Amino acid sequence: MILYKTNQNWLGDVSHLFKSWTMTRIVRAVVVMGVYALVVCVVIEKMGWMEYVQLNTSIFSLLGVILSIFLVFRTNSAYDRWWEARKQWGALVNNTRNFAIYVDSMYPEKDEDTRHWMASHISNFCLALVEHLREGTQLDKLIYLSKEELEEYEKKNHVPNYIAQQIFKRIAADHRNGVINEGDYINIKPQHQSLLDILGACERIKKTPIPFSYAVYLKIFISAYALLLPFALVTSFHMAAVPLAMFLFFALLGVELLGEEIEDPFGLDCNDLPTGDIAHTIKRNVFEILENRTPASSHERELYEKVF
């Protein structure tokens, strides 16, 4: 995710845009559009077909308004998904801190094994969730796993769910054994349940993209508009129709592709959420609460970029 300060550096903020893989795709498409528009304009001019190409530009203005309405809905829907994902991860930060504080108050300070076990598993739930929402959990990114735990995790298709199950089993066992009283057990259950609620909400965002028919229709609309645009502009602007067509196509395609980029906010595009960094922040917070220290493993900020 690109971090910047609003209203501070106009040119600096604009320069961030060209670091995006989406912008690279847009520029490539605009160049192709320029070549196409140039060929259309040259052929019409050289062949003397100007009198046969009489497309009314007002029709394209009307179509542009209609297309803009579709694009506004598209980008608003994509941003709603991005913002909903950010709220879920913000809730995860708050709830894991609350969970750790409950654990800290329920178990005696001398019970270092339980404190370490809880801190490790709460942290691993968040670390596993990061990769679960991408291409699948990478076990080498989890912390303090024993050989037996690693072997068990390798058998699981849904690692975050399994970790949450293990946490609750530990709490339920301690309740049965009298380590946790009934009141503490009742109070901590909603904190644990919130982890699975957030997990489910993130999976809903991940697995429910914009309806396919709508996305395809919008692509067809933009493509048809772009293909016909040089024919409408050449009669009024002649060779100047080439840069004008490129600029209009840049505006329309840019809005569409930027919406596509933020539609899935859990990846490593430069505008995706920094879920990996958030997970490591949670890890540091949890260990500070339960063990009054930071975990031994180090973490470098993730590099958010599109892999070519």
C-alpha positions as CSV (number, residue, x, y, z in Angstrom):
1,M,0.0,0.0,0.0
2,I,1.3,3.5,-0.9
3,L,1.4,5.7,2.2
4,Y,1.3,9.4,1.6
5,K,0.2,12.7,3.3
6,T,-2.7,14.4,1.7
7,N,-2.5,18.0,0.4
8,Q,1.3,18.1,0.9
9,N,3.1,17.4,-2.4
10,W,1.0,17.5,-5.5
11,L,3.7,16.3,-7.9
12,G,4.9,13.8,-5.4
13,D,1.5,12.2,-5.0
14,V,1.0,12.1,-8.8
15,S,4.4,10.3,-9.2
16,H,3.1,7.5,-7.0
17,L,0.6,6.7,-9.6
18,F,3.2,5.6,-12.1
19,K,4.6,3.0,-9.7
20,S,1.4,1.0,-10.1
21,W,1.2,-2.0,-12.4
22,T,-2.4,-0.9,-13.2
23,M,-1.0,2.4,-14.6
24,T,1.5,0.3,-16.7
25,R,-1.5,-1.6,-18.2
26,I,-3.3,1.7,-18.9
27,V,-0.4,3.3,-20.6
28,R,0.1,0.2,-22.8
29,A,-3.6,0.2,-23.8
30,V,-3.6,3.9,-24.5
31,V,-0.5,3.5,-26.8
32,V,-2.4,0.8,-28.7
33,M,-5.4,3.1,-28.9
34,G,-3.2,5.8,-30.3
35,V,-1.8,3.5,-33.0
36,Y,-5.3,2.4,-33.9
37,A,-6.6,6.0,-34.0
38,L,-3.6,7.1,-36.1
39,V,-4.3,4.3,-38.7
40,V,-8.0,5.2,-38.8
41,C,-7.3,8.9,-39.3
42,V,-4.5,8.5,-41.9
43,V,-6.6,6.0,-44.0
44,I,-9.7,8.3,-43.9
45,E,-7.6,11.4,-44.7
46,K,-5.5,9.8,-47.5
47,M,-8.4,7.9,-49.1
48,G,-10.7,10.9,-49.1
49,W,-13.4,9.1,-47.2
50,M,-14.2,12.1,-45.0
51,E,-17.6,12.7,-46.6
52,Y,-18.6,9.1,-45.9
53,V,-17.7,9.2,-42.3
54,Q,-20.3,11.5,-40.7
55,L,-20.8,10.3,-37.1
56,N,-22.5,12.8,-34.9
57,T,-20.3,13.6,-31.9
58,S,-23.3,14.5,-29.7
59,I,-24.2,10.8,-29.7
60,F,-20.8,10.0,-28.3
61,S,-21.3,12.6,-25.7
62,L,-24.5,11.0,-24.6
63,L,-22.9,7.5,-24.6
64,G,-20.0,9.0,-22.5
65,V,-22.5,10.1,-19.9
66,I,-24.1,6.7,-19.8
67,L,-20.7,5.0,-19.6
68,S,-19.7,7.4,-16.8
69,I,-22.7,6.3,-14.7
70,F,-21.7,2.6,-15.1
71,L,-18.1,3.5,-14.2
72,V,-19.2,5.4,-11.1
73,F,-21.2,2.4,-9.9
74,R,-18.2,0.1,-10.7
75,T,-15.6,2.2,-8.7
76,N,-18.0,2.8,-5.8
77,S,-18.6,-0.9,-5.5
78,A,-14.9,-1.7,-5.6
79,Y,-14.1,1.0,-3.0
80,D,-16.9,-0.3,-0.7
81,R,-15.2,-3.7,-0.8
82,W,-11.8,-2.1,0.0
83,W,-13.1,-0.1,2.8
84,E,-15.1,-3.0,4.3
85,A,-11.9,-5.1,4.3
86,R,-10.1,-2.3,6.1
87,K,-12.8,-2.1,8.7
88,Q,-12.6,-5.8,9.3
89,W,-8.8,-5.7,9.8
90,G,-9.2,-2.7,12.1
91,A,-11.7,-4.8,14.1
92,L,-9.2,-7.7,14.1
93,V,-6.6,-5.4,15.7
94,N,-9.0,-4.3,18.4
95,N,-10.4,-7.7,19.1
96,T,-7.1,-9.5,19.4
97,R,-5.9,-6.9,21.8
98,N,-9.1,-7.4,23.9
99,F,-8.6,-11.1,23.6
100,A,-5.0,-10.9,24.9
101,I,-6.1,-8.7,27.8
102,Y,-8.8,-11.2,28.8
103,V,-6.2,-14.0,28.7
104,D,-3.8,-11.9,30.7
105,S,-6.4,-11.3,33.4
106,M,-7.7,-14.9,33.5
107,Y,-4.4,-16.7,33.8
108,P,-1.8,-16.2,36.7
109,E,1.4,-14.4,35.8
110,K,3.4,-17.5,36.7
111,D,1.7,-19.5,34.0
112,E,4.2,-18.6,31.4
113,D,3.6,-21.6,29.2
114,T,-0.1,-20.7,28.7
115,R,0.7,-17.1,28.0
116,H,3.3,-17.9,25.4
117,W,1.0,-20.5,23.8
118,M,-1.9,-18.0,23.6
119,A,0.3,-15.2,22.3
120,S,1.8,-17.5,19.6
121,H,-1.6,-18.9,18.5
122,I,-3.3,-15.5,18.4
123,S,-0.4,-14.1,16.3
124,N,-0.4,-17.2,14.0
125,F,-4.1,-16.8,13.4
126,C,-3.5,-13.3,12.0
127,L,-0.4,-14.3,10.1
128,A,-2.2,-17.3,8.6
129,L,-5.2,-15.2,7.6
130,V,-2.9,-12.9,5.6
131,E,-1.8,-15.6,3.2
132,H,-5.1,-17.5,3.4
133,L,-6.7,-14.5,1.7
134,R,-4.0,-14.6,-1.0
135,E,-2.8,-17.9,-2.4
136,G,-2.9,-20.1,0.7
137,T,-1.2,-20.1,4.1
138,Q,2.6,-20.3,4.1
139,L,3.6,-22.2,7.2
140,D,7.1,-20.8,7.2
141,K,5.7,-17.4,8.1
142,L,4.1,-18.7,11.3
143,I,6.0,-18.4,14.6
144,Y,7.1,-20.8,17.3
145,L,5.7,-23.9,15.6
146,S,6.9,-27.2,17.0
147,K,7.7,-30.1,14.6
148,E,4.5,-31.9,15.6
149,E,2.4,-28.7,15.1
150,L,4.0,-28.1,11.7
151,E,3.1,-31.7,10.6
152,E,-0.5,-31.2,11.8
153,Y,-0.8,-27.9,10.1
154,E,0.4,-29.3,6.8
155,K,-2.7,-31.6,6.8
156,K,-5.1,-28.7,7.1
157,N,-6.7,-26.9,4.1
158,H,-8.0,-24.1,6.3
159,V,-5.2,-23.2,8.7
160,P,-6.8,-20.0,10.3
161,N,-9.9,-22.0,11.2
162,Y,-7.8,-24.8,12.7
163,I,-5.8,-22.3,14.8
164,A,-9.0,-20.7,16.1
165,Q,-10.3,-24.2,16.9
166,Q,-7.1,-25.0,18.9
167,I,-7.4,-21.8,20.9
168,F,-11.0,-22.5,21.9
169,K,-10.2,-26.1,22.8
170,R,-7.5,-24.9,25.1
171,I,-9.9,-22.4,26.8
172,A,-12.7,-25.0,27.1
173,A,-10.3,-27.5,28.6
174,D,-9.1,-25.0,31.2
175,H,-12.7,-24.2,32.0
176,R,-13.5,-27.9,32.6
177,N,-10.4,-28.3,34.7
178,G,-11.3,-25.3,36.9
179,V,-8.5,-23.0,35.7
180,I,-11.0,-20.6,34.3
181,N,-14.2,-19.8,36.2
182,E,-17.7,-19.7,34.6
183,G,-17.8,-15.9,34.3
184,D,-14.4,-15.6,32.6
185,Y,-15.4,-18.4,30.2
186,I,-18.6,-16.7,29.2
187,N,-16.9,-13.3,28.8
188,I,-14.1,-14.6,26.6
189,K,-16.3,-16.5,24.2
190,P,-17.4,-13.4,22.2
191,Q,-13.8,-12.3,21.8
192,H,-12.9,-15.7,20.3
193,Q,-16.0,-15.7,18.2
194,S,-15.1,-12.3,16.7
195,L,-12.0,-13.9,15.1
196,L,-14.1,-16.3,13.1
197,D,-16.6,-13.5,12.3
198,I,-13.8,-11.4,10.8
199,L,-12.4,-14.4,9.0
200,G,-15.8,-15.1,7.4
201,A,-16.3,-11.5,6.4
202,C,-12.9,-11.4,4.7
203,E,-13.6,-14.6,2.9
204,R,-17.0,-13.1,1.7
205,I,-15.2,-10.1,0.2
206,K,-12.5,-12.3,-1.3
207,K,-14.8,-14.9,-2.9
208,T,-17.6,-12.6,-4.1
209,P,-16.3,-10.3,-6.8
210,I,-18.4,-7.9,-9.0
211,P,-20.9,-10.0,-10.9
212,F,-19.2,-11.4,-14.1
213,S,-22.0,-10.3,-16.5
214,Y,-21.7,-6.7,-15.3
215,A,-17.9,-6.7,-15.5
216,V,-17.9,-8.1,-19.1
217,Y,-20.7,-5.8,-20.2
218,L,-18.7,-2.8,-19.0
219,K,-15.6,-4.0,-20.9
220,I,-17.5,-4.5,-24.1
221,F,-19.1,-1.0,-23.7
222,I,-15.7,0.6,-23.2
223,S,-14.1,-1.3,-26.1
224,A,-16.9,-0.5,-28.6
225,Y,-16.8,3.2,-27.5
226,A,-13.1,3.3,-28.0
227,L,-13.2,1.6,-31.4
228,L,-15.8,4.0,-32.8
229,L,-14.4,7.2,-31.2
230,P,-11.7,8.0,-33.9
231,F,-14.4,7.9,-36.6
232,A,-16.5,10.4,-34.7
233,L,-13.6,12.8,-34.0
234,V,-11.7,12.7,-37.3
235,T,-14.3,14.7,-39.2
236,S,-14.1,17.6,-36.8
237,F,-10.5,17.5,-35.5
238,H,-8.7,15.6,-38.3
239,M,-5.3,14.4,-37.1
240,A,-5.9,16.0,-33.7
241,A,-8.4,13.2,-33.2
242,V,-5.5,10.9,-32.3
243,P,-4.4,12.6,-29.0
244,L,-8.0,13.3,-28.2
245,A,-9.0,9.7,-28.6
246,M,-6.0,8.6,-26.5
247,F,-7.0,11.0,-23.7
248,L,-10.6,10.0,-23.6
249,F,-9.7,6.3,-23.6
250,F,-7.1,7.0,-20.8
251,A,-9.8,8.5,-18.6
252,L,-12.4,5.7,-19.2
253,L,-10.1,2.8,-19.1
254,G,-8.2,4.2,-16.1
255,V,-11.3,4.4,-13.9
256,E,-12.3,0.8,-14.9
257,L,-8.8,-0.7,-14.2
258,L,-8.3,1.2,-11.0
259,G,-11.6,-0.2,-9.8
260,E,-10.4,-3.7,-10.7
261,E,-7.2,-3.2,-8.7
262,I,-8.9,-2.4,-5.4
263,E,-11.7,-4.9,-5.9
264,D,-9.5,-7.6,-4.2
265,P,-7.9,-5.6,-1.3
266,F,-5.9,-8.6,0.1
267,G,-3.1,-9.0,-2.5
268,L,0.2,-7.3,-3.1
269,D,-0.8,-4.6,-5.5
270,C,0.5,-1.1,-4.5
271,N,-3.0,0.0,-3.5
272,D,-4.0,-3.1,-1.6
273,L,-4.3,-3.2,2.2
274,P,-1.1,-3.8,4.2
275,T,-2.5,-6.9,5.8
276,G,0.9,-8.4,6.4
277,D,2.1,-5.3,8.3
278,I,-1.1,-5.2,10.3
279,A,-0.7,-8.9,11.3
280,H,2.8,-8.2,12.5
281,T,1.6,-5.2,14.5
282,I,-1.0,-7.5,16.2
283,K,1.8,-10.0,16.9
284,R,3.9,-7.3,18.7
285,N,0.9,-6.0,20.6
286,V,-0.2,-9.5,21.8
287,F,3.3,-10.5,23.0
288,E,3.7,-7.2,24.8
289,I,0.4,-7.7,26.6
290,L,1.0,-11.4,27.5
291,E,4.7,-11.6,28.0
292,N,5.8,-7.9,28.3
293,R,8.1,-8.3,25.4
294,T,8.3,-8.3,21.6
295,P,8.6,-11.7,19.8
296,A,12.1,-12.7,18.7
297,S,11.3,-13.0,15.0
298,S,12.0,-9.9,12.9
299,H,9.8,-8.4,10.2
300,E,10.4,-6.2,7.3
301,R,7.6,-4.2,5.7
302,E,6.0,-6.0,2.8
303,L,6.8,-4.8,-0.7
304,Y,3.5,-4.1,-2.3
305,E,3.9,-4.4,-6.1
306,K,2.3,-6.3,-8.9
307,V,4.4,-9.3,-10.0
308,F,4.9,-9.3,-13.8
